[in-house]
């Protein structure tokens, strides 16, 4: 039998650095979409707490610690990252493997927010979008998600089929910001 190994859709495209921003690929990891069954939200939150040390995220919230966490991913949905779901979680929620569905990159540097402002309508000012926050939103013209990992570090996710477009569009924004001499 053929053994399939996960590949990073951005591996041959990154890293890219322009001015004060760097775009890097994120190694593939477990990613599971979790939707609690009716009346099972508390049980799902308890199971998530055991898995990643955090309960069900509030809207717009989610954190990753050592590559593991639970991100708000829309009404009554969360994305479990970096760990496989437990039996307890699967008893209380519908769980779907999304591990190979996403292209994931990290954008960092002093100009990262300026770059993001060019590719998303999301308010990315520090007061509006800080560490521990995430949003499902447009990234350029693609549906995706952005997680603020640190004041100047963001995780961007789009569907895997859009990996080259993501890297292209963010690179163009990085070049534009660098040409203006933007540093923060």
C-alpha positions as semicolon CSV with decimal commas, in nm:
position;residue;x (nm);y (nm);z (nm)
1;X;0,000;0,000;0,000
2;X;0,120;0,351;-0,080
3;X;0,195;0,567;0,221
4;X;0,078;0,924;0,172
5;X;0,254;1,201;0,359
6;X;0,116;1,550;0,411
7;X;0,276;1,823;0,205
8;X;0,280;2,195;0,262
9;X;0,109;2,374;-0,029
10;X;0,332;2,680;0,030
11;X;0,666;2,504;0,088
12;X;0,810;2,578;-0,257
13;X;0,684;2,938;-0,247
14;X;0,816;3,062;0,085
15;X;0,980;3,228;0,273
16;X;0,940;3,574;0,124
17;X;1,077;3,891;0,283
18;X;1,023;4,251;0,176
19;X;1,102;4,554;0,386
20;X;0,990;4,492;0,741
21;X;0,762;4,195;0,675
22;X;0,828;3,822;0,639
23;X;0,592;3,554;0,510
24;X;0,670;3,195;0,613
25;X;0,502;2,859;0,556
26;X;0,355;2,678;0,854
27;X;0,410;2,301;0,862
28;X;0,093;2,095;0,817
29;X;-0,071;1,990;1,142
30;X;-0,394;1,838;1,269
31;X;-0,691;2,067;1,207
32;X;-1,045;1,964;1,295
33;X;-1,370;2,159;1,251
34;X;-1,582;2,109;1,562
35;X;-1,957;2,176;1,588
36;X;-2,126;2,076;1,916
37;X;-2,446;1,874;1,893
38;X;-2,764;2,038;2,022
39;X;-2,749;2,057;2,401
40;X;-2,386;1,939;2,409
41;X;-2,198;2,271;2,400
42;X;-2,086;2,245;2,764
43;X;-1,963;1,888;2,716
44;X;-1,772;1,991;2,401
45;X;-1,615;2,284;2,587
46;X;-1,510;2,053;2,873
47;X;-1,357;1,803;2,629
48;X;-1,173;2,084;2,449
49;X;-1,041;2,210;2,784
50;X;-0,887;1,869;2,851
51;X;-0,729;1,857;2,505
52;X;-0,578;2,203;2,468
53;X;-0,614;2,373;2,804
54;X;-0,879;2,618;2,689
55;X;-1,255;2,599;2,668
56;X;-1,484;2,696;2,387
57;X;-1,370;3,027;2,237
58;X;-1,591;3,334;2,240
59;X;-1,670;3,492;1,901
60;X;-1,356;3,643;1,752
61;X;-1,130;3,470;2,004
62;X;-0,883;3,185;1,989
63;X;-0,528;3,122;2,086
64;X;-0,252;2,885;1,988
65;X;0,008;2,772;2,238
66;X;0,288;2,549;2,112
67;X;0,088;2,504;1,792
68;X;-0,222;2,377;1,974
69;X;-0,547;2,550;2,044
70;X;-0,910;2,614;1,963
71;X;-1,010;2,901;1,734
72;X;-1,355;3,055;1,690
73;X;-1,451;2,960;1,336
74;X;-1,802;3,093;1,296
75;X;-2,137;3,052;1,465
76;X;-2,123;2,737;1,684
77;X;-1,801;2,621;1,518
78;X;-1,441;2,609;1,629
79;X;-1,121;2,487;1,469
80;X;-0,918;2,246;1,682
81;X;-0,551;2,285;1,586
82;X;-0,244;2,076;1,659
83;X;-0,411;1,776;1,823
84;X;-0,655;1,503;1,725
85;X;-0,998;1,509;1,888
86;X;-1,064;1,289;2,190
87;X;-1,347;1,037;2,217
88;X;-1,519;1,273;2,463
89;X;-1,512;1,555;2,208
90;X;-1,644;1,330;1,931
91;X;-1,933;1,220;2,156
92;X;-2,042;1,580;2,207
93;X;-1,969;1,735;1,867
94;X;-1,957;1,670;1,497
95;X;-1,587;1,664;1,410
96;X;-1,445;1,687;1,057
97;X;-1,078;1,650;0,962
98;X;-0,962;1,968;0,787
99;X;-0,588;1,895;0,804
100;X;-0,529;1,890;0,430
101;X;-0,786;2,156;0,343
102;X;-0,591;2,470;0,433
103;X;-0,281;2,660;0,323
104;X;-0,134;2,819;0,635
105;X;0,128;3,094;0,653
106;X;0,264;3,331;0,916
107;X;0,311;3,701;0,841
108;X;0,537;3,884;1,083
109;X;0,743;4,198;1,122
110;X;0,704;4,565;1,201
111;X;0,508;4,622;0,879
112;X;0,280;4,316;0,913
113;X;-0,030;4,520;1,004
114;X;0,028;4,757;0,712
115;X;0,051;4,456;0,480
116;X;-0,267;4,305;0,623
117;X;-0,452;4,633;0,579
118;X;-0,392;4,596;0,205
119;X;-0,536;4,245;0,178
120;X;-0,830;4,233;0,420
121;X;-1,123;4,458;0,512
122;X;-1,073;4,349;0,874
123;X;-0,979;4,628;1,115
124;X;-0,624;4,518;1,200
125;X;-0,528;4,812;1,421
126;X;-0,379;4,692;1,753
127;X;-0,675;4,822;1,953
128;X;-0,920;4,627;1,736
129;X;-0,728;4,306;1,660
130;X;-0,473;4,192;1,913
131;X;-0,314;3,868;2,033
132;X;-0,569;3,596;2,102
133;X;-0,815;3,721;1,844
134;X;-0,913;3,551;1,521
135;X;-1,158;3,616;1,241
136;X;-1,303;3,440;0,943
137;X;-1,271;3,705;0,675
138;X;-1,170;3,789;0,320
139;X;-0,799;3,776;0,247
140;X;-0,759;3,956;-0,084
141;X;-1,049;3,796;-0,273
142;X;-1,037;3,461;-0,091
143;X;-1,233;3,329;0,205
144;X;-0,998;3,263;0,493
145;X;-0,909;3,323;0,853
146;X;-0,657;3,541;1,034
147;X;-0,527;3,477;1,385
148;X;-0,325;3,736;1,576
149;X;-0,048;3,537;1,744
150;X;0,153;3,831;1,878
151;X;0,146;4,210;1,830
152;X;0,331;4,181;1,497
153;X;0,264;3,817;1,401
154;X;-0,039;3,679;1,221
155;X;-0,143;3,338;1,096
156;X;-0,328;3,349;0,764
157;X;-0,531;3,056;0,637
158;X;-0,704;3,005;0,302
159;X;-0,826;2,698;0,123
160;X;-0,537;2,486;-0,002
161;X;-0,624;2,538;-0,368
162;X;-0,556;2,911;-0,321
163;X;-0,202;2,876;-0,180
164;X;-0,021;3,033;-0,477
165;X;-0,272;3,315;-0,494
166;X;-0,234;3,384;-0,121
167;X;0,144;3,403;-0,147
168;X;0,123;3,621;-0,460
169;X;-0,130;3,867;-0,317
170;X;0,046;3,903;0,019
171;X;0,384;3,939;-0,156
172;X;0,248;4,221;-0,374
173;X;0,117;4,393;-0,059
174;X;0,455;4,345;0,111
175;X;0,636;4,498;-0,187
176;X;0,396;4,793;-0,190
177;X;0,439;4,863;0,181
178;X;0,819;4,824;0,150
179;X;0,824;5,070;-0,140
180;X;0,656;5,328;0,083
181;X;0,918;5,273;0,351
182;X;0,653;5,169;0,606
183;X;0,791;5,017;0,925
184;X;0,493;5,029;1,161
